Every structure is written in C-alpha cells, then in structure tokens.
Amino acid sequence: MLNFALVLALDLIAPGHKPVQHKLVLEASAHFEQHRFFAEPVRGFSGFQEIRPGEPFDFSSKYSTRIFALPRDAQPDAGAKVASLAVASGDIPVSETESVALTSPIERVETRLKLVRIENGAIELAVVSSDEQYSGPMLAAIGGGIALCATGLVLFARRRQRSAAQPA
C-alpha cells in the first residue's frame, strides 16, 4: 500500500526545477478523411479532446494518454470514453517533458507526430520533430549572469596580478 504522503509527492516538481508545457501536434494525412482522432487518458481523470491536424493538443505520460481513431461520423458524448467507440488506438511514442532545470530557458516543448499507418486496430505514430521554445527574459537573465561572472573573474585576476607584481 502506498503512503499518502508519497502519492502527494509524485505530483510535485523536484527542487531546482520549473514546470514546462509539452504539447503534441499531429500532422495532416489522408487518415483524417476517413477517421476522427481523439486523445484520451487511460488512467486517472477521464476526458478526451479531439485532435485536429496541425493543432497542438495536451497529453500526459503519467495518465497514459492514447490516440484513438473513430469512424468519421462518430459523435462521442461528453461523459463517454472514446475508447469504447474506437476502431483503432495507439501509444504516443514520446514521453512528456514535465519540468526542466530552473536555469533552463526552455518554456515550452512541441513534438510533431505523423500517422504512419492504421492497421488491425492499431495506430502507428512516429516522431517527426521536437522543438523547444525559449523564454526571452530567461535568456537575457542567463546571459547577464554569465557576463557579470566573467567581469568579476577578470577583475579578480587583475587584482591578483597587480598584488603579485608589487614588491613586498
């Protein structure tokens, strides 16, 4: 049996880290003419979102979000599970980036996926690219900090050099 405090700790971000937003984008393909696609978590909270080609959508590695293909004319109810209407499903081939080091300029991650095939009830997805989006103010702060440290080191080195050159 899991300790309640441990369960609560699993949702916390480690010290020295900050949260980032990770979205997926499914590229347009001929499969969208025959199916509607939805993302739905397998565990935890229920709820689904329709996937539109080229538009970012949320996912969770923690709750095992899967992609489901439904017939083009399917209309899932708000409280229903799309898994029960699906003709095919597939795992997302990338893990969610939930946090990065506090000093990292990364603010968002967007991973592009393509539908390779739908066959025998399975959706095969492949990663096309993964782009990190950076925070401008964070980059400026990091650059300023590096410049400040470099200036301090130069001044310290000059001071030591002068004191070593002076006769005792």
Secondary structure, DSSP 8 states (H G I E B T S, - for coil): ---HHHHHHTTS--TTEEE-EEEEEE---THHHHEEEEEEESSSS---EEE-TT-EEE--TTTTEEEEEEETT----TTS-GGGT-SEEEE-SS----EEETT--EEEEEEEEEEEEEETTEEEEEEEEEEEEE-HHHHHHHHHHHHHHHHHHHHHHHHHHHHHHS--
